[in-house]
Amino acid sequence: MARTIKIFDTTLRDGEQSPGCSMNLKEKLDIAAHLEQLNVDIIEAGFAISSKGDFESIQAIARKIKRSSVCSLCRAVKTDIELAAESVKDAKRPRIHTFIATSPIHMEYKLNMSPEKVLEKAVDSVKYAKSFVEDVEFSCEDAGRSDREFLAQVYSEVIKAGATVINVPDTVGYMIPEEYGDLIRYLSNTVVGIENVDISVHCHDDLGLATANALSGIINGASQVECTINGIGERAGNTAMEEVVMAIKVRDDLYDCKTNINTEEITKTSRLLSHITGSVVQSNKAIVGANAFAHEAGIHQDGMLKQKQTYEIMCPEMVGLSENKLVLGKHSGRHAFVDRLKECGYTLSEDDLEKAFIRFKLLADKKKDILEEDLHALVSDEIYQVQEIFSLDNFEVHATGEDQPKATVTIKKDDQILSGTESGAGSVDAIYKAIDKIINEKINLIEYTLQSITGGTDALGEVVVRLRDNGRVFVGRSSTTDVLASSAKAYINAINKMLVARGKKRIKATL
């Protein structure tokens, strides 16, 4: 019988630590709900000690999720463990995930601790976590650069202390598949009590090898994979859930294992995360990219027409892509609108549904056909919004083609209407300079992207901007049929996020 590989999704913890991918409570709850629909085994909901917001979101997710385990990360520190335990205490299946670094460079320069002290802290942390929950995962941070014998010693002792899962993180994405697989095999044959626990693999993509390393770990005995939707995460990201799951499914002849993932939910979850975070999936991204199932070359098209399997190793329907091209328009009713939202993966409250429907009707008056991509953008713009400090009231741009464009912008703040006029290299530059002048802030804009959601001159223009402030990145996004309006709204959205976040300190965890 094929063994089952558990999927541990850390989109809401490690994924959210990707610059600009932070999410508010509503966004996290919706992602968690989609992860449960995907049927992931464990949801790592956050790092409780990092901020009050993280603690509250873990607590809310723990109360909402009914099937998946809900996990909170914590350092091997007593106060961390206590807060993690409190955050997941209402979960149906709570897990505490504690960690400490074990590589020589981390122990010497980051922890300033001897190996003996690290081992003692590891054992004590597992014992303490075990006093709160039955399910305790332990990680040796930077295991990829740790001494093998020391790793085996630490893992043996934490299993004896009560750990139910041992995680082997390639924290800095340093290892290659043969090397990582050999490490998992060594630990499988050496660690005392290993047969009674799950071996988990957690790989980063700094060398583009995260998925390959995770699969090598599975071949050599791992029974849990830690991953994220779209592969988001620290630096170059994590193992992409969709890649490892579909590799196991398509190549079951090689891996002789399976997952519990409902693969038909993959595409809608990927798109939801992309719209919430503003982190656009590259077109040639495996499984979920726009071109993943596209065929342009003549010889490929000829083969596809004769037999799809000549150039497709999996069919689009396996990951939730459908040939259904049903569109909505200004004559579509509320019932059809709700049905299409459900097909896209959204279940909205009555208040949110009313807001979205009003926005849909306004859009339908401007745009003939509204496709699935438009609905994702519409819902993201209307529902997933941060607290508004500033909001766009109006703008005018004067451009002759000879002189620099001049923009006049008016912004609302509480009951005030603020106005400013500035010139710029282009219309967007002028608008942004006017906004900077009004709010009296020097904004560090590091990225501006504009893309058409669908084809045609009436298409929604989606703008995503990224701002940097005190080492943190804030993403703003907006989509309307007017690209200048989208540009202004996206910029103000990012500024609001930045201002809300100021003064809130976060502790980051790296595994």
C-alpha angles and dihedrals in degrees: 000000000000113000119238119240113212117227114220107191116203098174090120094050115025093019093052090054088068106110110270095008099102114133135203124234097269092048092050092049091052092048090048090052090052091048089055090050087052085055097233112177098223131021114201096208100187150295104289099200094051096081144336088254092055092050092050093047092051089049092050092047091048089056094046103044115082107174110028123068113252117219135191123200122225139169120245088271125118097230091047091053093048092052092045090052092049092049095055100033092107094050119114088226109019124191132185117207114198129178147179131185118257106176117108093240093051095043093050103039106024105030100023087213135132120242089249091056092046090053091050092050091048093053094044092050093052092048091050094046089049089059088066105036139014095224111069125168121196127197133193100214112225091013089159091070097035127108108266096222092050090049091052090049094050094046092047092053096046090050088053088050091055109274113155096190130034116200124204107200123195085203098180099034092246103137132084123222098258091048095046093046090051090052092053090048091049092051091045089056098038113035113095112238094011091134090067098055141052119260109219129198123209115181135179126211103227091126094031091254104108097110093041091050093048091051090048088053090053092051089053098049111287115142100186132050123201111209147142137230110266088002093273118165147101116346107329092004140242137289106300110240094212092053098051093041094050092043089056091045098046095040099040086135088068104034098037091206140094142205131225092236119132094223094193087073094057100091097047091047091049092050094046092053091047092052094045096049098032087230102140117214112235113249095241094047111135117257099352105039119113090246097042091108099023122118121193107153111097095230090052093049091049091052092046092053090053098041125349093213091066088081106007120074090184132020121244091239089066090071096037102268111142134193088222105126097178108152133198126224142174091287094054115112133225093262093057090045093053092047092052091048090053090050087054090052101258126133107178133189117248091258094049091044091054091050092048093047092051089050089048092054091049090050092046090058089059102034125050100211126027114203133191092269089056091052092053090052093044095052093044092052096045103037109026099061130139124228107293115235092159127021131186113255102173144323140198128196124197114197127164101176090245108059126046112278115258122211130196113196130185120198133188121227112176103307094338127102111208124191137191140170127207140159124230146177088265139000094272092046090052092050092049093048090051091051091049089052093050096050093038094228132128101227120203103216108190102170139021122180131176125190137166112245092207136356128281136058090275092057122128110260109218117204123192120187131183124205127189121215126167092341095311127108122221124196125209125184139177138166128201135141088259111071093200091055089047090050093052095045094047091051093049090045091056092046090052090052090049094050093046091051097049112110093020109112122206131195113217124215124207124197 
